[in-house]
Amino acid sequence: MKKKLLKALIGIVIVILLIGLIMLGIREIYKFNNAQKLKIDGPNIIDEQMYVEIGGIDQWITIRGEDRANPILLTVPGGPGSTYTVFNSLLREWEKHFTVVQWDPRGAGKTFGKNGIEGSGSLTFDLLVHDGIELSEYLLEYFGQEKLILLGSSVGSIIAMKMVKEKPELFHAYVGTDQNVGADPNHISYNLAVNALEEADDEKKLQEVASIGPDKSLWSQEEFDTMNKIMVNLMPGVPHMIKDLNGRYMFFSPDHGIKDIINIFNGMNFSLDMLFEEIMAFDAYELSLDYDLPFFIFHGESDIITPTALAKEYFDAVEAPHKEFVFIKDAGHLAAFAQPDQFLEELIQRVRPLVEE
């Protein structure tokens, strides 16, 4: 009996090892393919990955483009504590028209890996905003340009909106995606989740959601996290933000090892712990609805995490010298990466001409 049990355990271990080796092999193949996509040639290209001192600490950025003279496009990632540098291979076409700068902010990705909890300081939105402004000024001096385009995604849209409010003269335009409005007095996001669960006939999740309740102001951090995990799976017919996007591109990134991936998750946990109360209290309407620069929102038409209807309501209330709202088709959350070709076309047709005026 003991011998049979031992043989069975050995067999299980062998199967697990074989599966692990197969997964590692698949990972290396995809990493190689993505590395090939990232190759960039030409007389005036830029392809740099580096730490720069921002806000008194080393912060990680990547800068890529086929022509250094192209407009700078700086992305402020969501999460909080997320990193979009893992999506660089997905944005290769963007680099023909823009110098794309990806940033791991304080508390995120390689910046968190470099500095840890102690080095990240007492993380607040104000601190991230000041870091973002300092980075923008650094980039403008580095390239000898007067302004850049700012793209804020999800929680990053909160930071980006605050940046353009504080220093509008640094930016050609604000582009929000997965636009975070915060205020949801009619519980639109919660009701969308309930409707989707009813359609799926998922009684267990419905009970879980009902126990949390619609009033976000009463949610604990654990309940907030639970709701987000549930909603991630409630947008059928569009790329899944974990399986198809974040998780996939993180695992297959040629620029991120296993230690980097661990730091990404640790950074996200740290950032949410630090910023949770500010996220829950955020109300975009309190920023003032007047913007002193062109204002765009490119939003996934099926987003329920930052609901499309809330983003459109906020957009309609905004006053700006120029503004446009665009639905990104067949996209939920992380619309820029779910449909990078349409997103790029909107940037080229609607935003880039403002740089050339």
KOLTIKE-358172 format. One record per residue: x, y, z of N, C-alpha, C, O in turn; residue in one letter. Coordinates in pm, whole numbers, plus 50000, padded with zeros to 5 digits. Layout:
XYZXYZXYZXYZA;...
This chain:
500834987850000500005000050000500865012650000500605022149927M;501915012450086502815023950094503555025949962503765037249918K;503945014749899504665015649771503765021549663504205029749583K;502505017449662501565022749563501355037849583501315045549487K;501235041949711501065056049742502285064049700502175074949645L;503485058349727504725065049689504825066649537505215077149487L;504465055949465504495056549319503515067149266503815074549173K;502345067549330501355077549288501855091749311501675100449225A;502495094049428503025107349458504145111049361504225122449315L;504995101249331506085103749234505505107249098505985116249029I;504455099849060503805102548931503235116648926503355123548824G;502595120949036502025134449043503115145049030502965154848958I;504225142749103505345152249098505905153148957506205164148909V;506045141848890506575141648753505655149348659506115157148575I;504345147048674503375154248589503445169248612503425177148517V;503545173248740503645187548772504915193648712504885204648657I;506015186348723507275191248666507195192448515507685202048457L;506565182448451506435182848306505565194648261505895201548165L;504455196848334503595208248301504355221348319504235230548237I;505145222148428505945234148452506945236648341507115247948296G;507615225948298508595227348189507935231648059508465239847984L;506755225848032506025229547911505635244347916505785251547817I;505115248848033504735262848048505925272148030505815282647966M;507055268348088508255276648072508705277047927509145287447878L;508575265647858508925265347717508025274247634508495281547548G;506715273547662505755282247591506065296847620506005305347531I;506395299747747506715313547785507915318747706507905330147659R;508935310447693510125314947622509835317347474510395326547414E;508965309147415508595311047274507885324447255508215332147165I;506905327047342506155339647332507045351747362506925362147298Y;507935350347460508855361247491509735364347370509975375947337K;510215353847303511045355847184510255362947075510755372347013F;509015358447052508185364646949507925379446980507965387846890N;507655382547107507415396447145508685404847134508635416647099N;509835398647163511105405747147511335409247000511875419846969A;510925400246910511065403046767510175414746726510575423146646Q;508965415246783508055426346752508625439646798508345450046738K;509425439446904509945451746963511145457346888511585468446917L;511685449846793512855454846719512475467446643511415468346582K;513365477046649513085490146589514355495046519515445494546576I;514205499846394515355504046313515085517846255513945522346245D;516175524546217516065537446152517065547446204517655545346310G;517265558346131518305568046167517955576846286518855582346351P;516675578246316516295587746421515415581146528514595587746591N;515605568246548514795560846644515225564246787516285569946811I;514375560346879514765560347021514205547747084513035544347066I;515045540847158514655528447226515465527747356516575522347358D;514895533147461515635534047588514785528747702513575530947708E;515455521747793514835517147917515755521348029516945518248028Q;515225528548127516145533848226515395538648350514185540848349M;516165539948458515685546748577516065561448568517195564848532Y;515125570148600515435584448612515025588848753514085583648811V;515755598548805515425603248940514255612948932514365623948877E;513145608748987511915616748990511405616649134511255606049194I;511135628349187510615629049323511575623549426511165618749531G;512875624049395513885619649490514175604749490515005600149568G;513505597049402513785582649393513945578749246513515585949156I;514555567149223514695562049087513365556149040512785547749108D;512895560848923511635555948867511865551048724512595557148647Q;511235539948692511485532948567510625538448454509415540248470W;511255541148340510515545048220511075537648099512245533748098I;510235535747999510705531347868510305542047767509225547847776T;511175544547671510935554747569511185548247434512295543647407I;510165547847349510305540847221509615548847110508515554047128R;510275549546995509655556146881510555555446759511775553946771G;509945556446641510705555646517511305569046475512165569546388E;510835579846538511355593046504511305601746629510225604846680D;512465605746676512545613746799511805626946787511475633146888R;511525631246665510815643946644509305642446659508595652446664A;508805630146667507375627946683506895633346818507695634946910N;505595636046830505055640646959505255630047068505165618047043P;505525634747189505665625847304504285622147354503425630747372I;504065609147377502825604247437503195597247568503775586347567L;502855603447679503155597947811501915591247868500845597447876L;502055578647907500945571047963501045570248115502105567148169T;499945573148182499855571548327499005559248354497795559548329V;499585548348405498855535648417497905535348536497975543748627P;496995525448533496005524048638496445514748749497605514748789G;495505507048797495815497648905494905499549026493775494749026G;495375506649129496655514049134497855504649144497735493149186P;499005509949104500245502249111500465493248992501345484648996G;499685495248886499855487048766501005492348683501445503748702S;501495484148590502515488648496502065484948356501635473648332T;502155494448263501785491848125503015489448037502885487947915Y;504195489248096505395486048017505305472047959505975468947860T;504485463348020504335449647969503635449647833503705439747761V;502955460647797502205461347672503025467147557502475469547449F;504315469547576505085476347472505015469247337504925475747233N;505065455947338505045448547211503695449947141503615448347019S;502655453047216501315454747159501165468347092500285470147008L;502025477847129501895491647082502925495146975503215506946953L;503455485046909504535487546812504105497446702504915505846662R;502885496546655502415505646550502335520046600502535529446523E;502055521846728501965535246785503285542746767503315554946751W;504385535246771505725541246771506105547246636507135553846624E;505275544946535505505551346405505035565946406505485574046325K;504145569046497503505582146498503785590246624503615602446625H;504215583546730504455590046859505725584346922506125573046895F;506335592447007507365587247097506625582947223506175591247301T;506505569847241505665564247347506495562447474507485555047475V;506085569047580506775568147708505855560747806504755565147837V;506355549447854505655541847957506375543848090507605544248096Q;505595545048194506135548848326505635539148431504435536648442W;506565533748509506195526348631506225536448745507305539448796D;505065541748786505075552148890505545546849025505705534849045P;505745555849114506075552549253505085541949304503865543849295R;505615530949357504755520349407504365510049303503575501049333G;504905511049180504495502049073505695495449005506745501648989A;505525482848967506465475948880507905476748920508255474149036G;508765480348824510205480648848510595492048942511605491349012K;509795502548944510055513349040509865508249183510665511349271T;508815500349205508595494549337509695484349368510185483749481F;510085476449267511155466749288512465473149328513215467649408G;512735484849274513985492049303513965498349442514975498449511K;512805503749482512735511949604512095504949723512355508549838N;511235495049696510555488249805509565497149878509315508549838G;509015491849987508025499350064508635511750126508065522650118I;509775510150189510405521450259510765532550163510545544350193E;511325528950048511765539049952510635545649877510835556249817G;509445539649879508305545349805507655556849879506935564749819S;507895557850009507345568850086505875566850117505305556150093G;505265577250171503845577050205503065580550080502905592350047S;502595570450010502015572149877500665579249884499755574949956L;500545590149807499285597549794499115601549649500075601349572T;497895605349612497685610349476498485623049452499025624949343F;498565631849551499325644249533500795641249502501395647849418D;501355631249569502755627649544502915622049403503875625349334L;501985613749359502045608249224501865619049119502505618749014L;501005628749147500815640049055502095648149041502485651648929V;502745651049152503985658649147505075650849074505855656648999H;505125637649097506065629249022505785630048872506705631348791D;504495629248836504125629448695504485642648628504925642848513G;504295653648699504665666748644506185667748628506675672748527I;506905663048728508365663448718508865654848602509785658748531E;508245643248583508625634648470508305641548337509105640948244L;507155648048329506785655148206507805665948173508215667448058S;508205673548273509195684148252510535678248209511215683748124E;510895666948269512125660048230512085655948083513055658048009Y;510965650148040510845645447903510875656947802511495655847697L;510215667847836510205679347745511595685047728511985688947618L;512335685647836513715690447826514585680547750515435684447670E;514375667747775515165657147712515015657447560515985655147486Y;513775660247512513515660147369513495674147307513375675547185F;513595684347390513555697947338512195701547280512125709047183G;511135696347340509785699547295509085708147400509495708547516Q;508025714947358507335724147448506195717547525505915721247639E;505535707747462504395701147526504385686447487505055682247393K;503605678547564503405664447531501925660947544501135668647598L;501555649247493500195644047505500155634947627501025626347644I;499155636747711499045628947834497855619347822496725623447798L;498155606447841497135595947835496995589647973497925583348023L;495835591348035495575585748168494565574448160493495576048101G;494895563048221494035551248213493585546948352494405545248442S;492265545048368491685539748492492095548348612491855560448610S;492695542448715493155550548829494175560948782494285571748841V;494915557648676495865567248620495195579548563495825590048551G;493905578448526493195590248476492975600348587492895612348561S;492865595748712492755604948826494035613148835493985625448848I;495175606348830496475613048839496645622648722497075634048739I;496305617948601496505626048481495625638448481496065649248442A;494365637148525493485648948532494045659248628494015671248600M;494545654648741495125663848838496395670348782496665682048811K;497165663048702498365668648640498015680148546498645690648550M;497005677848459496675688348362495985700148429496045711348379V;495325697748542494755708848618495845717648677495735729948679K;496905711148725497975718648792498905725548694499345736748719E;499225718848581500185724348485499695722548342500325715248265K;498605728948303498075726748167499045730848057498975725647946P;499945740048088500875745047986501865734547939502545736547838E;501975723248011502915712647973502345703147868503085694947813L;501025704147839500375693547765499615698747642498905708847648F;499785691447530498975694347411497515690947437496625698347396H;497285679747506495915674947527495905664647639496915658347670A;494725663247698494455652247791493625641847718492615645047654Y;494055629247727493285618147672493015608447787493935602347841V;491735607147823491355597647927490815584947866490085585447767G;491165573647924490585560947883490325552648008491025554048108T;489295544048002488855537348125488645548348230489015546848346D;488035559248184487965571548262487335569548399486195564948409Q;488075572848502487595571348640486935584448684487595594748695N;485645583848708484895595448754484705595148905484565605548969V;484715583148961484575581749106483135581949149482565571549182G;482525593449148481155595149196480185586649113480175587348990A;479365578849183478395570149117477125569749202476765559149255D;476435581149216475295581949309474145572749273473365568849360P;474035569149145472945560349103473365545649095472625537149046N;474565542849145475065529049154475055522049017474675510349006H;475475529348915475445523748779476325511448768475915501348711I;477545512248821478475501048811477915488648881477965477548827S;477385490649000476805479549077475625473349002475515461148994Y;474745481648948473565476648877473955469148750473325459148715N;474985473948682475465466748564475975452848601475735443148530L;476685452148714477185439148761476025429748794476045418048757A;475025434948864473855426848900473145421848774472795410148765V;472925430748677472245426848553473025415848480472435406348429N;474355417348475475175407448405475125393948477475085383548412A;475115394148608475045381748684473675375148670473575362848667L;472625383148663471285377548642471185371048505470585360348491E;471765377448404471765371548270472545358448268472175349048197E;473625357948346474435345848352473845335448447474345324248455A;472775339248518472115330348614473115325248719473105313548756D;473975334448766474995330948865474485334849004474775345749054D;473725325749065473085328649192474095330749304473885339249390E;475175323249302476195324349408476825338249408476945344449513K;477215343049291477825356349280476805367249310477155377449370K;475565365149271474515374949301474355376849451474185388049499L;474395365749523474275366549669475475373749728475345381549823Q;476655371049672477885377449720477825392549697478185400349784E;477375396449577477265410649544476195417349631476395428549678V;475095410549651474015416249733474485418449877474095428249940A;475325409449928475815410950065476755422850078476885428650186S;477405426649968478285438349969477465451249962477735460850033I;476455451349875475555462849866476015473149765477185473249726G;475105481849721475405491349613476175503849655476775510449570P;476185507049784476785519649829478295518049845478775512449944D;479055523149747480515521549749481165527949870482215523449917K;480535538449921481135545450035481205536550160481935539650254S;480445525650160480425516550274481315504250254481465496050344L;481895503050134482695491050105484015491250181484665501650194W;484395479650230485735477850284486695475650167486265473750053S;487985475950195488955473450089488785459350033488935457249913Q;488485449950119488265436150074487045435249983487065428049884E;485985442450017484775442349934485015449249800484535444749697E;485765460149803486145467049679486905457549587486625456849467F;487855450349643488655440849566487785429549512487945425349398D;486865424749594485955414049552485075418449435484905411049338T;484525430449444483665435549337484445436949206483925433549100M;485675441849214486475443149093486755429549029486705428148907N;487065419649113487335406149060486105400248994486215393348893K;484935402949050483705398048989483435405048857483105398548758I;483585418348855483255426148734484205423348618483815424548502M;485435419748650486405416448545485855405448453486145405248334V;485065396448510484555384948434483165387148377482535377648329N;482665399448380481295402048338481205410248210480195416848187L;482235409748128482205417148001482455407547885483525407847825M;481475398947853481655389147745481745396047610481195406847590P;482455389647518482545395047382483635405347363483795410747253G;484385408147470485515417447458486745410747520486605401447599V;487955415247485489145409147545489115409947697488845420447755P;489395398747761489385397847907490615405147960491735402647915H;490405414348055491515423148095492635415748170493745420948181M;492365403748221493405395948287493935385048193495125384848161I;493055376048148493495364648067494075368947934495115363847892K;493415378447867493835382447732494825394047732495585395647636D;494825402047839495615414247835496675414447945497815410447921L;496315418948065497335421148168498155408848199499385409248193N;497485397748233498205385548270499025380048156500185376248174G;498425379648039499115374047923500365381847887501445376047869R;500235395047876501385403047832502425404447942503605406347912Y;502015403648067502975403648177503825390948173505045391448185M;503165379548158503865366648162504765364748041505795358048050F;504375370647928505135368747804505985380747766506475381547653F;506175390147858506995401847828508485397947826508965391747921S;509205401547722510635398547718511445407247814512615404447840P;510835417747866511545427047954511215424948102511635432848186D;510475414248133510065411948272510325397448310509755388148252H;511205395748409511475382548462510485379148573509595387048606G;510645367348630509735363048737509795372548856508775375548917I;510995377348889511125386849000510365399748971509735405349061K;510425404348846509675416448808508175414248824507455423148871D;507695402448786506265399448796505835399348943504765404448977I;506675393549029506385393649173506305407949224505425411349303I;507255416449178507245430549220506005437949171505505446849239N;505495434149054504275440449003503115437649098502385446849136I;502945425149137501845421649228502035427949366501075432849426F;503265427649415503525433849547503275448849542502755454649637N;503665455049432503445469449417501975472949411501545483049467G;501185464649343499745467249335499095465949473498245474049510M;499505455949549498965454349685499335466249773498495471549847N;500605470449764501075481949841500305494549803499855502049889F;500165496849673499525509149624498055509749664497555520349702S;497365498449655495955498449695495815500949845494935508249888L;496695494849924496655497350069496815512150099496125517550185D;497715518750027498015532750055496955542249999496675552650059M;496375538749884495515548249813494025545149825493195552749773L;493675534349892492275529849893491305540949935490305543349866F;491575547550045490635557650094490495569249996489395574549977E;491615573249933491545584049834490755579949711489995587849656E;490935567349669490185562349553488695562649581487905567049498I;488305558049699486885557249733486265571149752485065572849731M;487075580949790486565594449812486605603049686486045614049684A;487255598249580487455606549461486145609849391485285601149374F;486005622449352484855627149276485385636949172485795648149206D;485375632949046485955641148939485275654748929485895664548887A;484015655548967483275668248958483825678649055483635690649035Y;484505674149158485085683449255486365690049204486855699549265E;486915685149093488125691049036487855704248964488785711648933L;486625707248939486165718048851486075712348711486905704348668S;485045716648641484745711048509485405718848396485225715448279L;486175729248430486835737448328488255732648306489065732148398D;488555729048180489905724748142490475734748042489775739247951Y;491745738148059492375748347976493125742447858494055748647805D;492745730447815493425723847704492435714247638491395711247697L;492735709447518491845699647454491655687247541492595682347603P;490415682347544490025671847638489345660547560488335662747492F;489915648447571489375636947499489125625547597489845623847696F;488075617747569487895604947636487665594347528486715595247450I;488525584247525488385572647437488055560847529488915555947602F;486805556347524486335547147628485775534347569485055534647469H;486115522947631485555510147589484045510347599483495513847704G;483355506547493481895507647491481225497947589480055499747623E;481955487547634481345477547723481965477647863481845467947937S;482615488547898483305489148029482275490448141481435499548139D;482335481448240481485482948358482305485548484481745488548589I;483625484548474484485487348590484555502448612484355507248723I;484845509748506484645524348506483565526648400483885528748283T;482295526448440481195525448344481215536248235481455548048262P;480955531848114480955540847999479955552148017480225563647981T;478795549048073477765559348092478235570348187477945582148164A;478955566648293479485576648387480515585548320480535597748339L;481395579248240482425586848169481795596848072482245608248061A;480715592448003480055601347906479335612747978479345624047930K;478725610048091478065620648169479075631348211478815643248201E;480225626648258481255636148301481765644248181481905656448190Y;482025637448071482495644147950481515655147907481925666147873F;480235652047911479215661747868479235674247956478895685047910D;479625672648082479645684048175480915692348164480945703848210A;481955686748104483255693548096483205705247998482565704447893V;483895716148035484115727447945485585727647907486455727747994E;485865727747776487255727847728487285734647593486265735247524A;488445740047553488525746747422488225737347305487825741747197P;488415724547328488095714447227487875701447303488675697947390H;486815694147270486605681347339485915671447246485105675247161K;486255658547264485655647847184485565635247270486465632147347E;484455627947253484265615047318484175604347209483455605947111F;484935593447228484965582747129484695569447198485305566347301V;483795561547141483585547947189484585538647121484675538346998F;485325531047201486225520847146485415507947135484995502247235I;485205503547012484325492146986484955479047034486175477347034K;484095469947075484525456447118485585457247227486555449647226D;485395466547319486355468247429485615470847558484575477447561A;486175465647666485705468847799486745477547867487085488247817G;487255472947982488305480148052489635477447981489785467347912H;490605486648000491885486247927491655487147776492215479347698L;490835496647736490435497947596491605500147502491585495247388A;492635507447547493775510347459494505497647417495085497047309A;494455487647503495175475147475494245464347422494695454847356F;492955465847449491965456547393491835458847242491705449247165A;491885471547200491755475047058492805485647024492455497146997Q;494085481947023495135492047002495095498546864495525509946850P;494575491546763494545497346628493515508546620493815519246567D;492305506146671491305516946669491765528546757491615540246720Q;492335525246872492785535746964493835544446896493805556746907F;494775538146826495815545646755495205554446647495595565946632L;494245549046572493615556846466492935569246522492975579946460E;492305567846639491665579446702492715589746744492505601746729E;493825585046797494915594146836495455601646715495705613746721L;495635594446605496185600646483495205610946425495595622046390I;493935607046416492945615546349492475627246434492165637846381Q;492435625346566491795635446651492785643546736492575655446759R;493855636946783494755643546878496015648746811496425660146837V;496615640746727497895644846667497815658046590498755665946596R;496705660646515496645673546443496755685746534497215696246490P;496345684546660496445695846752497905699346782498225710846813L;498775689346772500205691646795500785700146684501705707946705V;500235698446565500815704946446500225718646421500675725546329E;499235722946500498615736046478499565747546518499205759246506E;
